[in-house]
Amino acid sequence: MRKCYRCNIKMAEGFDLKVEGGAYGIKISDGTGVFAKRIEKPKVAICPKCGEISLYIENVDRINKQ
């Protein structure tokens, strides 16, 4: 459960981030360039009171193994 830093209430989780005008989203990668290893697609949590957003990844184990 994620809490909003401003309102201190439970955020709605599991939303995706999409680039406007494209059906693709964004991904977190280890390194730069075309052939960088993709770690995970970020998720978005939204505060239902103020609209604040928070980006997060679900599997932090992939980061710790890098």
C-alpha positions in Angstrom: 0.0 0.0 0.0 1.4 3.4 -1.0 0.4 6.6 0.9 0.3 10.1 -0.6 3.1 12.3 0.8 0.8 15.3 0.7 -2.5 13.9 2.0 -1.3 10.8 3.9 -4.1 8.6 2.4 -4.0 5.4 0.5 -3.2 5.8 -3.2 -4.9 3.9 -6.0 -2.2 1.6 -7.5 -1.6 -0.4 -10.7 -2.0 2.2 -13.4 0.3 2.4 -16.5 2.2 5.3 -18.0 1.7 5.7 -21.7 3.3 8.2 -24.1 0.6 10.3 -25.8 0.2 9.4 -29.5 1.8 6.0 -29.1 0.6 2.6 -27.9 3.9 2.0 -26.1 4.8 2.9 -22.5 8.2 3.5 -20.8 10.6 1.0 -19.3 13.3 1.2 -16.7 16.7 -0.1 -18.1 20.1 -0.8 -16.7 22.5 1.5 -18.6 22.0 3.5 -21.8 21.7 2.8 -25.4 19.5 0.6 -27.6 20.8 -2.7 -26.2 20.6 -1.8 -22.5 19.0 -4.5 -20.3 15.4 -3.8 -19.6 14.5 -4.2 -15.9 10.8 -3.5 -15.6 7.9 -1.3 -16.7 7.0 1.2 -14.0 3.6 1.3 -12.5 1.7 4.5 -11.4 -0.2 5.2 -8.1 -2.6 8.1 -8.0 -3.9 10.0 -4.9 -7.7 10.1 -5.2 -7.8 13.3 -3.2 -5.1 15.6 -4.7 -4.1 13.8 -7.9 -0.4 13.4 -6.9 1.2 10.5 -8.8 4.0 8.1 -7.7 6.0 5.9 -10.1 7.2 2.6 -8.7 8.3 -0.9 -9.8 6.9 -4.1 -8.2 9.9 -6.3 -8.4 12.8 -4.6 -6.6 14.7 -7.9 -6.5 15.8 -7.2 -10.1 17.5 -4.0 -8.9 19.3 -5.7 -6.0 20.7 -8.4 -8.2 22.3 -5.9 -10.7 
